[in-house]
């Protein structure tokens, strides 16, 4: 009954892929003899936010299991942050004056190019006419390609580093930036934060002494936790976030959009108390979906 919505979603997906130059239509006779054409399929999903319907989503996914290492790709490992890391970041920043932000990467994997020396050829997507005797020579990664998560992570690591964020050695998916917020003070070092405890010394800084007006703390900080295409941010300085967003937008390779507060991350819902800085976690919506999935939504609790 809702096939029109799925058709619109498919058209939107194809349009985005073409606009971003994900592929070039080439003749089958022009590709190497050793090349193997991989297939693709459509994946349909109803998107929900906070347990409520948001939109129909159609995604073109390459059948990555048809790829062969050494021919279609070389490396595939891509790190992701752990739940432990996320909880630690939230615990360290559960103080007044800190804020959360959800930055969503639009068409994340499509933002990254194939690695140098990698060549992937794909058949026409189902329902998409590219002419007889033609195939698609991939220029960028799409969902489903084995190397796509790795290439996107490497792109983010490069762009975020150029934007002034430092990557932690203990967790490759956590990026931080901290700046002294008192005029005339030298730049901060790791020793200042860890040994001398300046990060924990959060006394109030008068307006006239601040480098960043929105931050009332002596250290202006921004912590970005990355999980594939989800970017959760905790910060105490709006200007740092704006500088980061401005640089990423000028770079043009990653499209980040604000989704409001970080109130939903990795199937956990978060709520914040601005007065005390306390953070509450809940998986009620996730648990309800599981109950519905297994037909137990009307079961009595023990």
C-alpha positions as CSV (number, residue, x, y, z in Angstrom):
1,X,0.0,0.0,0.0
2,X,2.9,2.4,0.5
3,X,4.9,1.5,-2.6
4,X,4.9,5.1,-3.8
5,X,6.8,6.1,-0.7
6,X,9.4,3.4,-1.4
7,X,9.7,4.5,-5.0
8,X,10.3,8.1,-3.9
9,X,12.9,6.8,-1.4
10,X,14.7,4.8,-4.2
11,X,14.6,7.8,-6.6
12,X,16.1,10.0,-3.8
13,X,18.9,7.5,-3.1
14,X,19.9,7.1,-6.8
15,X,19.8,10.9,-7.3
16,X,22.2,11.4,-4.3
17,X,24.6,8.7,-5.5
18,X,24.7,10.2,-9.0
19,X,25.1,13.8,-7.7
20,X,28.0,12.7,-5.5
21,X,29.8,11.0,-8.5
22,X,29.8,7.5,-6.9
23,X,30.2,5.8,-10.2
24,X,31.0,6.2,-13.9
25,X,29.1,4.2,-16.6
26,X,31.6,2.3,-18.7
27,X,31.6,-0.4,-21.4
28,X,32.0,-3.9,-20.3
29,X,34.7,-4.3,-23.0
30,X,36.8,-1.6,-21.3
31,X,37.2,-3.2,-17.9
32,X,40.1,-5.7,-17.1
33,X,39.5,-9.3,-18.0
34,X,40.3,-10.4,-14.4
35,X,37.6,-8.0,-13.0
36,X,34.4,-9.5,-11.5
37,X,31.1,-7.6,-11.6
38,X,29.5,-7.5,-8.2
39,X,25.7,-7.1,-7.7
40,X,23.7,-4.8,-5.5
41,X,20.3,-4.9,-3.8
42,X,17.8,-2.5,-2.2
43,X,17.3,-2.5,1.5
44,X,14.1,-0.9,2.8
45,X,13.6,0.3,6.3
46,X,11.1,2.5,8.2
47,X,13.1,5.0,10.2
48,X,12.0,5.8,13.7
49,X,13.2,8.5,16.1
50,X,12.4,8.2,19.8
51,X,10.0,5.4,18.9
52,X,8.0,7.4,16.4
53,X,7.9,7.1,12.6
54,X,10.2,9.5,10.8
55,X,10.4,8.4,7.1
56,X,10.7,5.6,4.5
57,X,14.4,4.9,3.7
58,X,15.7,3.0,0.7
59,X,19.4,2.3,0.6
60,X,21.4,0.7,-2.3
61,X,23.7,-1.8,-0.8
62,X,26.5,-3.6,-2.7
63,X,26.8,-7.3,-2.1
64,X,30.2,-7.2,-0.5
65,X,30.4,-10.9,0.0
66,X,31.1,-11.2,-3.8
67,X,34.3,-9.2,-3.4
68,X,37.7,-10.8,-3.2
69,X,40.6,-9.5,-1.1
70,X,43.5,-8.5,-3.2
71,X,41.3,-7.9,-6.3
72,X,38.5,-5.6,-5.1
73,X,40.0,-4.4,-1.8
74,X,43.1,-4.6,0.3
75,X,42.2,-3.6,3.9
76,X,38.9,-3.6,5.7
77,X,39.4,-2.9,9.4
78,X,37.6,0.1,10.8
79,X,37.6,0.9,14.6
80,X,34.4,1.9,16.5
81,X,34.1,3.4,20.0
82,X,33.0,1.1,22.8
83,X,30.1,1.6,25.2
84,X,32.7,1.8,28.0
85,X,34.3,4.8,26.3
86,X,31.0,6.5,25.8
87,X,30.0,6.0,29.4
88,X,33.4,7.3,30.6
89,X,33.1,10.5,28.5
90,X,29.6,11.1,29.8
91,X,30.7,10.5,33.4
92,X,33.7,12.9,33.1
93,X,31.5,15.7,31.7
94,X,28.4,15.2,33.9
95,X,28.9,18.7,35.4
96,X,27.0,22.0,35.0
97,X,27.9,24.0,32.0
98,X,28.5,21.0,29.7
99,X,26.2,20.4,26.7
100,X,25.6,17.5,24.3
101,X,25.2,17.6,20.5
102,X,24.3,15.0,17.9
103,X,26.0,15.5,14.5
104,X,24.7,13.1,11.8
105,X,26.8,12.4,8.7
106,X,24.6,12.5,5.7
107,X,25.5,9.8,3.2
108,X,28.5,8.9,5.3
109,X,30.2,6.1,3.3
110,X,29.5,7.8,0.0
111,X,31.7,10.7,1.2
112,X,34.9,8.5,0.9
113,X,36.8,7.6,-2.2
114,X,38.1,4.1,-2.9
115,X,41.7,3.6,-1.8
116,X,44.4,4.1,-4.3
117,X,44.8,1.0,-6.5
118,X,41.4,-0.4,-5.7
119,X,39.0,-1.0,-8.5
120,X,35.4,-2.1,-8.1
121,X,32.9,-2.8,-10.9
122,X,29.2,-3.3,-10.3
123,X,26.2,-4.3,-12.3
124,X,23.3,-1.9,-12.7
125,X,21.2,-1.6,-9.6
126,X,17.8,-3.3,-9.7
127,X,15.3,-1.1,-11.6
128,X,18.1,1.2,-12.9
129,X,18.8,1.3,-16.7
130,X,22.4,2.0,-17.7
131,X,22.2,0.7,-21.2
132,X,23.0,-2.7,-22.7
133,X,26.7,-3.7,-22.5
134,X,27.5,-1.3,-19.7
135,X,28.5,-1.5,-16.1
136,X,29.4,0.8,-13.2
137,X,33.0,1.7,-12.4
138,X,32.9,2.8,-8.7
139,X,34.6,6.0,-7.8
140,X,33.4,6.2,-4.2
141,X,32.4,3.7,-1.6
142,X,28.7,2.8,-1.1
143,X,27.2,0.8,1.7
144,X,27.9,-2.9,1.5
145,X,31.4,-2.6,0.1
146,X,33.9,-4.4,2.4
147,X,36.3,-1.4,2.5
148,X,33.6,1.3,3.0
149,X,33.7,1.6,6.8
150,X,37.5,1.8,6.8
151,X,37.7,4.4,4.0
152,X,35.1,6.6,5.8
153,X,36.9,6.3,9.1
154,X,40.2,7.3,7.4
155,X,38.5,10.3,5.8
156,X,37.0,11.4,9.2
157,X,40.4,11.0,10.9
158,X,42.0,13.2,8.3
159,X,39.3,15.9,8.3
160,X,38.9,16.0,12.0
161,X,42.6,16.2,12.5
162,X,42.9,19.2,10.1
163,X,40.0,20.8,12.0
164,X,42.2,20.9,15.2
165,X,40.9,17.8,17.0
166,X,43.4,15.3,18.5
167,X,42.7,11.6,18.3
168,X,43.2,9.6,21.5
169,X,45.7,6.8,21.4
170,X,43.6,4.7,23.8
171,X,40.5,4.9,21.6
172,X,40.9,5.8,18.0
173,X,37.3,6.9,17.7
174,X,37.5,9.7,20.3
175,X,38.7,13.1,19.2
176,X,39.3,16.0,21.6
177,X,40.2,19.7,21.5
178,X,40.9,21.8,24.6
179,X,42.0,25.4,24.7
180,X,42.8,27.7,27.6
181,X,39.9,30.1,28.1
182,X,41.7,32.7,30.1
183,X,43.2,35.6,28.2
184,X,47.0,35.8,28.3
185,X,47.4,32.2,29.4
186,X,49.7,29.9,27.4
187,X,48.4,26.9,25.4
188,X,47.5,23.9,27.5
189,X,49.5,20.7,27.5
190,X,48.7,17.1,28.6
191,X,50.6,17.7,31.8
192,X,48.4,20.7,32.6
193,X,45.2,18.6,32.2
194,X,46.3,15.4,33.8
195,X,49.1,16.2,36.3
196,X,48.1,19.7,37.4
197,X,44.4,19.0,37.2
198,X,43.3,22.1,35.3
199,X,40.5,20.2,33.6
200,X,39.0,19.4,37.0
201,X,39.4,22.9,38.3
202,X,36.2,24.3,36.9
203,X,36.0,27.6,38.7
204,X,34.0,30.5,37.2
205,X,35.8,32.8,34.8
206,X,34.6,36.4,34.5
207,X,33.4,37.5,31.0
208,X,36.2,40.0,30.5
209,X,38.8,37.3,31.1
210,X,37.3,34.8,28.7
211,X,38.7,33.9,25.3
212,X,35.4,32.2,24.4
213,X,32.4,34.1,25.7
214,X,30.0,31.1,25.9
215,X,32.4,29.1,28.1
216,X,32.5,30.0,31.8
217,X,35.3,27.4,32.6
218,X,39.1,28.0,32.5
219,X,39.4,25.2,29.9
220,X,37.2,25.3,26.8
221,X,36.8,21.7,25.6
222,X,35.1,19.6,23.0
223,X,35.0,15.8,22.9
224,X,33.7,13.9,19.9
225,X,32.8,10.2,20.1
226,X,32.5,8.6,16.7
227,X,30.6,5.4,15.9
228,X,30.5,4.8,12.2
229,X,28.4,7.7,10.9
230,X,27.2,8.9,14.3
231,X,29.0,11.7,16.0
232,X,28.2,12.4,19.7
233,X,29.7,15.5,21.1
234,X,30.1,16.8,24.7
235,X,31.3,20.4,25.0
236,X,31.4,23.4,27.3
237,X,32.1,25.9,24.5
238,X,29.7,26.6,21.6
239,X,32.5,28.5,19.7
240,X,34.7,25.4,19.5
241,X,31.8,23.4,17.9
242,X,31.1,26.2,15.5
243,X,34.7,26.4,14.4
244,X,34.7,22.7,13.9
245,X,31.5,22.7,11.9
246,X,32.7,25.7,9.8
247,X,36.0,23.9,8.9
248,X,34.2,20.6,7.9
249,X,31.7,22.5,5.8
250,X,34.5,24.4,4.0
251,X,36.4,21.2,3.4
252,X,33.3,19.8,1.7
253,X,34.1,16.1,1.9
254,X,31.8,15.3,4.9
255,X,28.3,16.7,5.3
256,X,27.5,17.0,9.0
257,X,24.0,18.1,10.2
258,X,22.9,18.9,13.7
259,X,20.2,16.6,15.0
260,X,19.8,18.4,18.3
261,X,20.9,17.1,21.7
262,X,22.6,13.8,22.0
263,X,19.4,12.2,23.3
264,X,19.7,8.9,21.4
265,X,22.9,7.1,20.7
266,X,23.5,3.4,20.1
267,X,20.0,2.4,21.2
268,X,20.3,4.3,24.5
269,X,18.3,7.4,25.3
270,X,19.9,10.1,27.3
271,X,18.4,13.0,29.3
272,X,20.3,15.8,31.0
273,X,19.8,18.1,33.9
274,X,21.2,21.5,33.1
275,X,21.1,22.6,36.8
276,X,23.2,19.7,38.2
277,X,24.8,18.3,35.1
278,X,23.4,14.8,35.9
279,X,22.9,12.4,32.9
280,X,20.2,9.7,32.9
281,X,20.2,6.7,30.5
282,X,17.2,4.6,29.4
283,X,16.6,1.8,26.9
284,X,12.9,1.8,27.3
285,X,12.2,2.3,23.6
286,X,14.7,-0.4,22.6
287,X,13.2,-2.9,25.1
288,X,9.7,-2.1,23.7
289,X,10.8,-2.8,20.2
290,X,12.1,-6.2,21.3
291,X,8.9,-7.0,23.0
292,X,6.9,-6.1,19.9
293,X,9.3,-8.1,17.7
294,X,8.7,-11.3,19.7
295,X,5.0,-10.6,20.4
296,X,5.4,-10.0,24.1
297,X,4.2,-6.4,24.4
298,X,1.2,-7.4,26.4
299,X,3.0,-9.8,28.7
300,X,2.8,-9.2,32.4
301,X,6.1,-8.2,34.1
302,X,7.4,-10.6,36.7
